Amino acid sequence: MRSSDHLTTERIGTIFAEEISERGGTVREEFDDGSRLFARAVLPQSAEVRPGDKLQGGVAIRASEEEVSVHPYTYRLVCKNGAIHAESIETRQLVDADFFNPIEAECALRETIQFCCAPGSFRKTAGRMRTSADRQVNLLLVVAPFLSRMRGRERESFMAQVIAQLPPDRRGTRYDLVNLITAAARDTRDPVAKWRLEELGGAVAAGVVPVRPDAAARKRTGLLVPA
């Protein structure tokens, strides 16, 4: 967050690690350049989507100079792919301007991380993943609404990374598409592009095309609001 009077990304990362460790989890990935933080953590809870295909629950956090976003996260053990469930009702945004001091901001951040760590949060996201594996669909039709919201260069990259990997008949489950998207995220070095792909994977699993209010609208809405 913005100045020495606010939480730094380093402090946010420390708080995140402390809360995850307190619940028996591990921070498995972190990027912090001093103005942006991207981190993912896994927790002990796990569930099978298909026989031998296990998901581990977790939490993802993204922090900038103005806000912090905390989301449920799932990690597919068989191929080391992660999905960020930004559409989940457990997702929360904390906006810097809403806090009087760092102590208040830290308390709100800890409560938000704890909320996303709750077992019920993982049960919901794992349930959505299982549902996404239920039936065959036309994958191109599933992904078309998401493509329409991408910028030109982003869409071109997605076409090369994901669409080119679809089977010739374009048939599969939404879960298959999720795994194509998150595999592309796994191999992406840019932290913003990686995050966006993992968010897209979570949105495809839920069958939801995310519509996000802008930052100014979030500031007017209150302390903690869904993304």
C-alpha positions as CSV (number, residue, x, y, z in Angstrom):
1,M,0.0,0.0,0.0
2,R,1.0,3.6,-0.6
3,S,3.5,5.1,1.9
4,S,5.4,4.4,5.1
5,D,2.1,5.1,6.9
6,H,0.5,2.1,5.1
7,L,1.2,-1.6,4.8
8,T,4.0,-2.4,2.4
9,T,3.9,-5.4,0.1
10,E,6.7,-6.9,2.2
11,R,4.5,-6.6,5.4
12,I,1.5,-7.9,3.5
13,G,3.5,-11.0,2.4
14,T,4.7,-11.6,6.0
15,I,1.1,-11.4,7.3
16,F,0.0,-13.8,4.6
17,A,2.7,-16.3,5.4
18,E,1.9,-16.1,9.2
19,E,-1.8,-16.7,8.7
20,I,-1.2,-19.6,6.3
21,S,1.4,-21.2,8.6
22,E,-0.9,-20.9,11.6
23,R,-3.4,-23.1,9.6
24,G,-0.8,-25.7,8.7
25,G,-0.3,-24.4,5.1
26,T,2.7,-23.3,3.0
27,V,3.3,-20.4,0.7
28,R,4.4,-22.1,-2.5
29,E,4.9,-19.1,-4.7
30,E,5.6,-15.4,-4.2
31,F,6.6,-12.5,-6.4
32,D,7.2,-9.1,-4.8
33,D,8.9,-6.2,-6.6
34,G,8.2,-3.6,-3.8
35,S,5.1,-2.3,-5.4
36,R,3.3,-5.5,-6.4
37,L,2.8,-8.7,-4.6
38,F,1.5,-12.0,-6.0
39,A,1.5,-15.0,-3.7
40,R,-0.2,-18.4,-3.6
41,A,-0.4,-20.8,-0.6
42,V,-1.7,-24.3,-0.2
43,L,-3.5,-25.7,2.9
44,P,-3.8,-29.3,4.2
45,Q,-7.3,-29.9,2.9
46,S,-7.6,-31.9,-0.3
47,A,-10.2,-33.6,-2.5
48,E,-10.4,-35.7,-5.6
49,V,-12.1,-34.3,-8.7
50,R,-11.6,-37.6,-10.6
51,P,-10.0,-40.8,-9.3
52,G,-6.3,-40.1,-8.8
53,D,-6.7,-36.4,-9.7
54,K,-6.5,-34.5,-6.4
55,L,-6.9,-30.8,-5.6
56,Q,-5.4,-29.1,-2.7
57,G,-7.1,-26.0,-1.2
58,G,-5.4,-22.7,-0.7
59,V,-5.4,-19.0,-0.9
60,A,-4.1,-16.5,-3.4
61,I,-3.3,-12.8,-2.6
62,R,-2.5,-9.9,-4.9
63,A,-1.4,-6.5,-3.5
64,S,-0.7,-3.2,-5.2
65,E,-0.2,0.3,-3.9
66,E,-3.9,0.9,-3.5
67,E,-5.6,-2.4,-2.7
68,V,-5.3,-6.1,-1.7
69,S,-7.3,-8.9,-3.2
70,V,-7.6,-12.3,-1.5
71,H,-9.1,-15.3,-3.2
72,P,-9.7,-19.0,-2.7
73,Y,-7.1,-21.0,-4.7
74,T,-6.9,-24.6,-5.8
75,Y,-3.8,-26.5,-6.7
76,R,-3.9,-29.6,-8.9
77,L,-1.3,-32.0,-7.6
78,V,-1.0,-34.2,-10.7
79,C,0.3,-31.5,-13.0
80,K,1.2,-28.6,-10.6
81,N,-1.4,-26.2,-12.0
82,G,-3.2,-23.6,-9.9
83,A,-6.6,-21.8,-10.3
84,I,-7.7,-18.6,-8.6
85,H,-11.4,-18.5,-7.8
86,A,-12.0,-14.7,-8.1
87,E,-15.7,-15.3,-8.6
88,S,-16.1,-17.0,-5.3
89,I,-18.2,-15.3,-2.6
90,E,-15.2,-15.7,-0.3
91,T,-13.1,-13.4,-2.5
92,R,-12.5,-10.0,-0.8
93,Q,-11.0,-6.6,-1.8
94,L,-9.4,-4.4,0.8
95,V,-8.9,-0.8,-0.4
96,D,-6.2,1.4,1.2
97,A,-8.3,4.5,1.4
98,D,-10.8,2.7,3.7
99,F,-8.4,2.4,6.6
100,F,-7.3,4.9,9.2
101,N,-4.0,3.3,10.1
102,P,-1.8,0.2,9.4
103,I,-3.1,-1.6,12.5
104,E,-6.7,-1.5,11.3
105,A,-5.6,-2.5,7.8
106,E,-3.6,-5.5,9.2
107,C,-6.5,-6.7,11.3
108,A,-8.8,-6.6,8.3
109,L,-6.3,-8.4,6.2
110,R,-5.8,-11.2,8.7
111,E,-9.6,-11.7,9.0
112,T,-9.9,-11.8,5.3
113,I,-7.2,-14.4,4.9
114,Q,-8.7,-16.5,7.7
115,F,-12.1,-16.3,5.9
116,C,-10.6,-17.7,2.7
117,C,-8.8,-20.5,4.7
118,A,-12.1,-21.8,6.1
119,P,-12.8,-25.4,5.1
120,G,-16.2,-24.4,3.7
121,S,-14.5,-22.2,1.1
122,F,-12.5,-25.2,-0.3
123,R,-15.5,-27.4,-0.3
124,K,-17.3,-24.9,-2.6
125,T,-14.4,-24.5,-5.0
126,A,-13.7,-28.3,-5.1
127,G,-17.5,-28.8,-5.8
128,R,-17.3,-26.4,-8.7
129,M,-14.3,-28.3,-10.1
130,R,-16.1,-31.6,-9.9
131,T,-19.2,-30.1,-11.6
132,S,-17.0,-28.8,-14.4
133,A,-15.8,-32.3,-15.1
134,D,-19.4,-33.8,-15.4
135,R,-20.1,-33.6,-19.1
136,Q,-18.7,-33.0,-22.5
137,V,-19.2,-29.6,-24.1
138,N,-18.0,-27.6,-27.1
139,L,-14.9,-26.0,-25.6
140,L,-14.7,-23.2,-28.2
141,L,-18.3,-22.1,-27.3
142,V,-17.4,-22.2,-23.6
143,V,-14.4,-20.0,-24.0
144,A,-15.9,-17.6,-26.6
145,P,-17.4,-15.2,-24.0
146,F,-14.0,-14.8,-22.3
147,L,-12.2,-14.2,-25.5
148,S,-14.6,-11.3,-26.3
149,R,-13.4,-9.5,-23.1
150,M,-9.6,-9.8,-23.9
151,R,-7.5,-7.1,-25.4
152,G,-5.9,-7.8,-28.8
153,R,-2.5,-8.9,-27.7
154,E,-3.8,-10.9,-24.8
155,R,-6.3,-12.6,-27.1
156,E,-3.6,-13.5,-29.6
157,S,-1.5,-15.0,-26.8
158,F,-4.4,-17.0,-25.4
159,M,-5.2,-18.3,-28.9
160,A,-1.6,-19.5,-29.3
161,Q,-1.3,-20.9,-25.8
162,V,-4.7,-22.5,-25.3
163,I,-7.0,-22.6,-28.3
164,A,-4.3,-24.2,-30.4
165,Q,-4.2,-27.1,-27.8
166,L,-7.9,-27.9,-28.1
167,P,-8.7,-31.4,-29.6
168,P,-9.7,-31.4,-33.3
169,D,-13.4,-31.9,-32.5
170,R,-13.3,-29.1,-29.8
171,R,-15.0,-31.5,-27.4
172,G,-14.1,-31.9,-23.7
173,T,-15.3,-30.9,-20.3
174,R,-14.9,-27.5,-18.7
175,Y,-12.5,-29.1,-16.4
176,D,-10.3,-30.1,-19.4
177,L,-10.4,-26.4,-20.5
178,V,-9.5,-25.2,-17.0
179,N,-6.4,-27.4,-17.1
180,L,-5.3,-26.2,-20.5
181,I,-5.6,-22.6,-19.2
182,T,-3.8,-23.2,-15.9
183,A,-1.1,-25.2,-17.7
184,A,-0.5,-22.1,-19.8
185,A,-0.4,-20.0,-16.6
186,R,2.2,-22.4,-15.0
187,D,4.5,-21.7,-17.9
188,T,4.0,-17.9,-18.0
189,R,6.7,-15.8,-16.3
190,D,4.9,-12.4,-16.3
191,P,3.2,-12.2,-12.9
192,V,0.2,-10.2,-14.1
193,A,-0.4,-12.5,-17.1
194,K,0.0,-15.6,-15.0
195,W,-2.5,-14.3,-12.4
196,R,-5.1,-13.4,-15.1
197,L,-4.8,-16.9,-16.6
198,E,-5.3,-18.5,-13.2
199,E,-8.3,-16.3,-12.6
200,L,-9.7,-17.3,-16.0
201,G,-9.2,-21.0,-15.1
202,G,-11.3,-20.4,-11.9
203,A,-14.0,-18.5,-13.8
204,V,-14.3,-21.3,-16.5
205,A,-14.6,-23.9,-13.7
206,A,-17.5,-21.9,-12.2
207,G,-19.1,-21.1,-15.6
208,V,-19.0,-17.4,-14.8
209,V,-17.7,-14.6,-17.0
210,P,-16.3,-12.1,-14.4
211,V,-17.6,-8.5,-14.5
212,R,-15.5,-6.4,-12.2
213,P,-16.3,-2.9,-10.9
214,D,-13.5,-0.4,-11.3
215,A,-11.3,0.6,-8.4
216,A,-13.1,3.9,-7.8
217,A,-16.5,2.1,-7.6
218,R,-15.0,-0.4,-5.1
219,K,-13.8,2.5,-2.9
220,R,-17.3,3.9,-2.8
221,T,-18.9,0.6,-1.9
222,G,-17.3,-0.1,1.4
223,L,-14.5,-1.9,3.3
224,L,-14.8,-5.5,2.0
225,V,-16.8,-6.2,-1.2
226,P,-16.9,-9.1,-3.6
227,A,-14.5,-8.6,-6.6
